[in-house]
Amino acid sequence: MCLGVPGKVVEIRTDALGMNMGKVSFGGVVKEVCLAYTSDVQIGEYVIVHVGFAISTIDEEEAGKVFELLRQMGELEELDVPQIET
């Protein structure tokens, strides 16, 4: 099943190609995410992430509800896969 997972933006930067990138926290697990589709997002705001791309913004309350539902469904285990630092 393909899911968009809510996460909190904790860092925003522009990469060498001029693409907006950032770090997003998913309940404490931080992943590198492309922010090109949500260029107006700010640190501390929440986004929905699908396959490494933030596809929309979401408010904190709704993000919490979705995250808890995904946790209950057991759909968050894949977030614990370590990432290679670049």
N, CA, C and O atoms as a GROMACS GRO file, in nm:
protein
  344
    1MET      N    1   0.084  -0.118   0.000
    1MET     CA    2   0.000   0.000   0.000
    1MET      C    3   0.088   0.123   0.000
    1MET      O    4   0.186   0.129   0.074
    2CYS      N    5   0.057   0.220  -0.080
    2CYS     CA    6   0.131   0.346  -0.084
    2CYS      C    7   0.065   0.444   0.012
    2CYS      O    8  -0.055   0.470   0.005
    3LEU      N    9   0.146   0.500   0.101
    3LEU     CA   10   0.093   0.592   0.200
    3LEU      C   11   0.172   0.722   0.200
    3LEU      O   12   0.292   0.724   0.173
    4GLY      N   13   0.103   0.830   0.229
    4GLY     CA   14   0.169   0.954   0.260
    4GLY      C   15   0.173   0.966   0.411
    4GLY      O   16   0.070   0.953   0.478
    5VAL      N   17   0.291   0.989   0.465
    5VAL     CA   18   0.310   0.991   0.610
    5VAL      C   19   0.336   1.135   0.656
    5VAL      O   20   0.417   1.204   0.595
    6PRO      N   21   0.269   1.180   0.762
    6PRO     CA   22   0.293   1.316   0.811
    6PRO      C   23   0.424   1.325   0.889
    6PRO      O   24   0.461   1.232   0.960
    7GLY      N   25   0.491   1.437   0.874
    7GLY     CA   26   0.614   1.461   0.948
    7GLY      C   27   0.636   1.609   0.968
    7GLY      O   28   0.579   1.692   0.897
    8LYS      N   29   0.718   1.642   1.067
    8LYS     CA   30   0.747   1.781   1.102
    8LYS      C   31   0.880   1.823   1.038
    8LYS      O   32   0.981   1.754   1.054
    9VAL      N   33   0.879   1.934   0.968
    9VAL     CA   34   1.000   1.986   0.904
    9VAL      C   35   1.091   2.044   1.012
    9VAL      O   36   1.052   2.134   1.086
   10VAL      N   37   1.214   1.991   1.020
   10VAL     CA   38   1.308   2.037   1.121
   10VAL      C   39   1.429   2.110   1.061
   10VAL      O   40   1.506   2.174   1.133
   11GLU      N   41   1.445   2.100   0.929
   11GLU     CA   42   1.556   2.170   0.863
   11GLU      C   43   1.518   2.191   0.717
   11GLU      O   44   1.456   2.105   0.655
   12ILE      N   45   1.555   2.306   0.663
   12ILE     CA   46   1.533   2.337   0.522
   12ILE      C   47   1.664   2.390   0.465
   12ILE      O   48   1.732   2.472   0.527
   13ARG      N   49   1.698   2.343   0.345
   13ARG     CA   50   1.817   2.392   0.277
   13ARG      C   51   1.797   2.380   0.127
   13ARG      O   52   1.704   2.314   0.081
   14THR      N   53   1.884   2.441   0.052
   14THR     CA   54   1.885   2.430  -0.094
   14THR      C   55   2.006   2.347  -0.131
   14THR      O   56   2.118   2.377  -0.088
   15ASP      N   57   1.986   2.242  -0.212
   15ASP     CA   58   2.099   2.157  -0.250
   15ASP      C   59   2.179   2.220  -0.364
   15ASP      O   60   2.146   2.330  -0.410
   16ALA      N   61   2.284   2.152  -0.408
   16ALA     CA   62   2.374   2.205  -0.510
   16ALA      C   63   2.303   2.232  -0.643
   16ALA      O   64   2.351   2.314  -0.722
   17LEU      N   65   2.191   2.166  -0.669
   17LEU     CA   66   2.116   2.186  -0.793
   17LEU      C   67   2.006   2.292  -0.779
   17LEU      O   68   1.932   2.317  -0.874
   18GLY      N   69   1.995   2.354  -0.661
   18GLY     CA   70   1.894   2.456  -0.638
   18GLY      C   71   1.760   2.401  -0.592
   18GLY      O   72   1.661   2.474  -0.590
   19MET      N   73   1.756   2.273  -0.556
   19MET     CA   74   1.632   2.208  -0.513
   19MET      C   75   1.613   2.228  -0.363
   19MET      O   76   1.708   2.214  -0.286
   20ASN      N   77   1.489   2.261  -0.322
   20ASN     CA   78   1.459   2.272  -0.179
   20ASN      C   79   1.454   2.132  -0.118
   20ASN      O   80   1.378   2.047  -0.162
   21MET      N   81   1.537   2.110  -0.018
   21MET     CA   82   1.544   1.984   0.052
   21MET      C   83   1.532   2.012   0.201
   21MET      O   84   1.545   2.127   0.244
   22GLY      N   85   1.508   1.909   0.279
   22GLY     CA   86   1.501   1.930   0.422
   22GLY      C   87   1.502   1.800   0.499
   22GLY      O   88   1.498   1.691   0.441
   23LYS      N   89   1.507   1.814   0.628
   23LYS     CA   90   1.496   1.698   0.716
   23LYS      C   91   1.359   1.705   0.781
   23LYS      O   92   1.316   1.810   0.828
   24VAL      N   93   1.292   1.590   0.782
   24VAL     CA   94   1.157   1.581   0.837
   24VAL      C   95   1.157   1.473   0.944
   24VAL      O   96   1.209   1.363   0.922
   25SER      N   97   1.098   1.504   1.059
   25SER     CA   98   1.090   1.411   1.170
   25SER      C   99   0.956   1.341   1.170
   25SER      O  100   0.850   1.404   1.168
   26PHE      N  101   0.961   1.208   1.172
   26PHE     CA  102   0.842   1.125   1.178
   26PHE      C  103   0.841   1.059   1.316
   26PHE      O  104   0.885   0.945   1.331
   27GLY      N  105   0.792   1.130   1.415
   27GLY     CA  106   0.789   1.076   1.550
   27GLY      C  107   0.927   1.045   1.606
   27GLY      O  108   0.943   0.951   1.683
   28GLY      N  109   1.026   1.123   1.567
   28GLY     CA  110   1.162   1.105   1.616
   28GLY      C  111   1.257   1.044   1.515
   28GLY      O  112   1.378   1.055   1.532
   29VAL      N  113   1.206   0.980   1.412
   29VAL     CA  114   1.289   0.927   1.305
   29VAL      C  115   1.300   1.035   1.199
   29VAL      O  116   1.200   1.076   1.141
   30VAL      N  117   1.424   1.082   1.173
   30VAL     CA  118   1.445   1.194   1.082
   30VAL      C  119   1.493   1.141   0.947
   30VAL      O  120   1.586   1.060   0.939
   31LYS      N  121   1.429   1.189   0.840
   31LYS     CA  122   1.462   1.148   0.704
   31LYS      C  123   1.485   1.271   0.617
   31LYS      O  124   1.428   1.377   0.642
   32GLU      N  125   1.569   1.255   0.515
   32GLU     CA  126   1.591   1.357   0.414
   32GLU      C  127   1.473   1.354   0.316
   32GLU      O  128   1.435   1.247   0.268
   33VAL      N  129   1.416   1.471   0.287
   33VAL     CA  130   1.295   1.480   0.204
   33VAL      C  131   1.310   1.594   0.104
   33VAL      O  132   1.366   1.699   0.135
   34CYS      N  133   1.260   1.572  -0.016
   34CYS     CA  134   1.254   1.678  -0.117
   34CYS      C  135   1.133   1.766  -0.086
   34CYS      O  136   1.021   1.716  -0.071
   35LEU      N  137   1.155   1.897  -0.077
   35LEU     CA  138   1.049   1.992  -0.045
   35LEU      C  139   1.006   2.075  -0.166
   35LEU      O  140   0.939   2.177  -0.149
   36ALA      N  141   1.044   2.034  -0.285
   36ALA     CA  142   1.017   2.112  -0.407
   36ALA      C  143   0.868   2.138  -0.429
   36ALA      O  144   0.832   2.244  -0.479
   37TYR      N  145   0.783   2.043  -0.392
   37TYR     CA  146   0.639   2.059  -0.414
   37TYR      C  147   0.571   2.140  -0.303
   37TYR      O  148   0.454   2.176  -0.316
   38THR      N  149   0.643   2.168  -0.197
   38THR     CA  150   0.589   2.246  -0.085
   38THR      C  151   0.685   2.361  -0.054
   38THR      O  152   0.728   2.378   0.060
   39SER      N  153   0.718   2.438  -0.154
   39SER     CA  154   0.822   2.540  -0.143
   39SER      C  155   0.794   2.648  -0.039
   39SER      O  156   0.887   2.717   0.004
   40ASP      N  157   0.668   2.664   0.003
   40ASP     CA  158   0.637   2.767   0.102
   40ASP      C  159   0.639   2.714   0.246
   40ASP      O  160   0.613   2.791   0.339
   41VAL      N  161   0.670   2.587   0.266
   41VAL     CA  162   0.671   2.529   0.401
   41VAL      C  163   0.784   2.590   0.484
   41VAL      O  164   0.890   2.624   0.431
   42GLN      N  165   0.761   2.603   0.613
   42GLN     CA  166   0.858   2.660   0.706
   42GLN      C  167   0.896   2.556   0.811
   42GLN      O  168   0.823   2.460   0.834
   43ILE      N  169   1.012   2.575   0.873
   43ILE     CA  170   1.055   2.488   0.983
   43ILE      C  171   0.948   2.491   1.090
   43ILE      O  172   0.896   2.597   1.127
   44GLY      N  173   0.914   2.372   1.141
   44GLY     CA  174   0.812   2.359   1.244
   44GLY      C  175   0.675   2.323   1.189
   44GLY      O  176   0.587   2.283   1.265
   45GLU      N  177   0.656   2.337   1.058
   45GLU     CA  178   0.529   2.299   0.997
   45GLU      C  179   0.531   2.152   0.959
   45GLU      O  180   0.637   2.088   0.960
   46TYR      N  181   0.415   2.099   0.927
   46TYR     CA  182   0.401   1.957   0.896
   46TYR      C  183   0.371   1.938   0.748
   46TYR      O  184   0.302   2.018   0.685
   47VAL      N  185   0.424   1.828   0.693
   47VAL     CA  186   0.402   1.792   0.553
   47VAL      C  187   0.361   1.646   0.545
   47VAL      O  188   0.388   1.567   0.636
   48ILE      N  189   0.296   1.611   0.435
   48ILE     CA  190   0.268   1.471   0.403
   48ILE      C  191   0.377   1.428   0.307
   48ILE      O  192   0.399   1.493   0.204
   49VAL      N  193   0.447   1.318   0.338
   49VAL     CA  194   0.560   1.271   0.258
   49VAL      C  195   0.525   1.137   0.196
   49VAL      O  196   0.476   1.046   0.263
   50HIS      N  197   0.551   1.127   0.066
   50HIS     CA  198   0.530   1.002  -0.009
   50HIS      C  199   0.658   0.976  -0.089
   50HIS      O  200   0.700   1.061  -0.167
   51VAL      N  201   0.717   0.861  -0.070
   51VAL     CA  202   0.842   0.817  -0.135
   51VAL      C  203   0.948   0.927  -0.141
   51VAL      O  204   1.009   0.949  -0.246
   52GLY      N  205   0.970   0.994  -0.029
   52GLY     CA  206   1.077   1.092  -0.018
   52GLY      C  207   1.044   1.233  -0.065
   52GLY      O  208   1.130   1.320  -0.064
   53PHE      N  209   0.919   1.256  -0.106
   53PHE     CA  210   0.876   1.388  -0.151
   53PHE      C  211   0.764   1.440  -0.062
   53PHE      O  212   0.666   1.370  -0.038
   54ALA      N  213   0.779   1.563  -0.013
   54ALA     CA  214   0.668   1.628   0.058
   54ALA      C  215   0.568   1.670  -0.049
   54ALA      O  216   0.600   1.748  -0.138
   55ILE      N  217   0.445   1.618  -0.038
   55ILE     CA  218   0.347   1.644  -0.144
   55ILE      C  219   0.241   1.746  -0.104
   55ILE      O  220   0.169   1.798  -0.190
   56SER      N  221   0.230   1.775   0.026
   56SER     CA  222   0.137   1.879   0.071
   56SER      C  223   0.168   1.914   0.216
   56SER      O  224   0.239   1.842   0.286
   57THR      N  225   0.113   2.027   0.259
   57THR     CA  226   0.127   2.066   0.399
   57THR      C  227   0.002   2.020   0.474
   57THR      O  228  -0.101   1.993   0.414
   58ILE      N  229   0.015   2.012   0.606
   58ILE     CA  230  -0.095   1.966   0.692
   58ILE      C  231  -0.078   2.035   0.826
   58ILE      O  232   0.034   2.064   0.867
   59ASP      N  233  -0.188   2.061   0.897
   59ASP     CA  234  -0.174   2.125   1.028
   59ASP      C  235  -0.135   2.021   1.133
   59ASP      O  236  -0.153   1.901   1.112
   60GLU      N  237  -0.083   2.069   1.245
   60GLU     CA  238  -0.028   1.982   1.348
   60GLU      C  239  -0.131   1.885   1.405
   60GLU      O  240  -0.100   1.768   1.428
   61GLU      N  241  -0.252   1.932   1.428
   61GLU     CA  242  -0.355   1.845   1.485
   61GLU      C  243  -0.388   1.728   1.391
   61GLU      O  244  -0.395   1.613   1.434
   62GLU      N  245  -0.408   1.759   1.265
   62GLU     CA  246  -0.440   1.654   1.167
   62GLU      C  247  -0.321   1.558   1.150
   62GLU      O  248  -0.341   1.438   1.136
   63ALA      N  249  -0.199   1.612   1.151
   63ALA     CA  250  -0.080   1.527   1.141
   63ALA      C  251  -0.075   1.427   1.256
   63ALA      O  252  -0.043   1.310   1.235
   64GLY      N  253  -0.106   1.472   1.376
   64GLY     CA  254  -0.107   1.383   1.493
   64GLY      C  255  -0.209   1.273   1.480
   64GLY      O  256  -0.182   1.158   1.515
   65LYS      N  257  -0.326   1.307   1.429
   65LYS     CA  258  -0.432   1.206   1.410
   65LYS      C  259  -0.390   1.101   1.308
   65LYS      O  260  -0.407   0.981   1.330
   66VAL      N  261  -0.337   1.146   1.196
   66VAL     CA  262  -0.295   1.053   1.090
   66VAL      C  263  -0.180   0.966   1.138
   66VAL      O  264  -0.179   0.845   1.114
   67PHE      N  265  -0.082   1.026   1.207
   67PHE     CA  266   0.034   0.951   1.256
   67PHE      C  267  -0.010   0.842   1.354
   67PHE      O  268   0.041   0.730   1.348
   68GLU      N  269  -0.102   0.874   1.442
   68GLU     CA  270  -0.151   0.776   1.539
   68GLU      C  271  -0.225   0.663   1.468
   68GLU      O  272  -0.209   0.547   1.504
   69LEU      N  273  -0.306   0.696   1.370
   69LEU     CA  274  -0.376   0.593   1.293
   69LEU      C  275  -0.279   0.500   1.222
   69LEU      O  276  -0.298   0.379   1.222
   70LEU      N  277  -0.175   0.557   1.161
   70LEU     CA  278  -0.074   0.474   1.093
   70LEU      C  279   0.000   0.385   1.193
   70LEU      O  280   0.031   0.270   1.163
   71ARG      N  281   0.027   0.439   1.312
   71ARG     CA  282   0.094   0.360   1.416
   71ARG      C  283   0.005   0.241   1.455
   71ARG      O  284   0.054   0.129   1.470
   72GLN      N  285  -0.124   0.265   1.473
   72GLN     CA  286  -0.216   0.158   1.510
   72GLN      C  287  -0.226   0.052   1.401
   72GLN      O  288  -0.245  -0.067   1.430
   73MET      N  289  -0.215   0.094   1.276
   73MET     CA  290  -0.223   0.001   1.164
   73MET      C  291  -0.093  -0.075   1.141
   73MET      O  292  -0.089  -0.168   1.061
   74GLY      N  293   0.014  -0.036   1.211
   74GLY     CA  294   0.143  -0.101   1.193
   74GLY      C  295   0.212  -0.062   1.064
   74GLY      O  296   0.292  -0.139   1.010
   75GLU      N  297   0.183   0.056   1.013
   75GLU     CA  298   0.238   0.101   0.885
   75GLU      C  299   0.362   0.188   0.900
   75GLU      O  300   0.407   0.248   0.802
   76LEU      N  301   0.420   0.197   1.019
   76LEU     CA  302   0.533   0.288   1.039
   76LEU      C  303   0.667   0.216   1.055
   76LEU      O  304   0.770   0.283   1.069
   77GLU      N  305   0.669   0.083   1.053
   77GLU     CA  306   0.793   0.010   1.075
   77GLU      C  307   0.901   0.046   0.973
   77GLU      O  308   1.019   0.050   1.007
   78GLU      N  309   0.862   0.072   0.848
   78GLU     CA  310   0.960   0.102   0.745
   78GLU      C  311   1.035   0.231   0.771
   78GLU      O  312   1.141   0.252   0.712
   79LEU      N  313   0.985   0.318   0.856
   79LEU     CA  314   1.055   0.442   0.888
   79LEU      C  315   1.181   0.417   0.969
   79LEU      O  316   1.266   0.505   0.976
   80ASP      N  317   1.195   0.302   1.030
   80ASP     CA  318   1.311   0.272   1.113
   80ASP      C  319   1.431   0.222   1.033
   80ASP      O  320   1.534   0.189   1.092
   81VAL      N  321   1.420   0.216   0.902
   81VAL     CA  322   1.532   0.174   0.818
   81VAL      C  323   1.637   0.283   0.818
   81VAL      O  324   1.606   0.398   0.786
   82PRO      N  325   1.764   0.249   0.854
   82PRO     CA  326   1.868   0.352   0.859
   82PRO      C  327   1.894   0.411   0.721
   82PRO      O  328   1.882   0.342   0.620
   83GLN      N  329   1.930   0.540   0.717
   83GLN     CA  330   1.964   0.604   0.592
   83GLN      C  331   2.115   0.626   0.586
   83GLN      O  332   2.180   0.642   0.688
   84ILE      N  333   2.168   0.627   0.465
   84ILE     CA  334   2.309   0.658   0.444
   84ILE      C  335   2.323   0.810   0.443
   84ILE      O  336   2.252   0.879   0.370
   85GLU      N  337   2.413   0.862   0.524
   85GLU     CA  338   2.436   1.006   0.530
   85GLU      C  339   2.517   1.048   0.408
   85GLU      O  340   2.612   0.981   0.368
   86THR      N  341   2.478   1.161   0.349
   86THR     CA  342   2.551   1.212   0.232
   86THR      C  343   2.622   1.340   0.265
   86THR      O  344   2.689   1.398   0.179
   0.00000   0.00000   0.00000
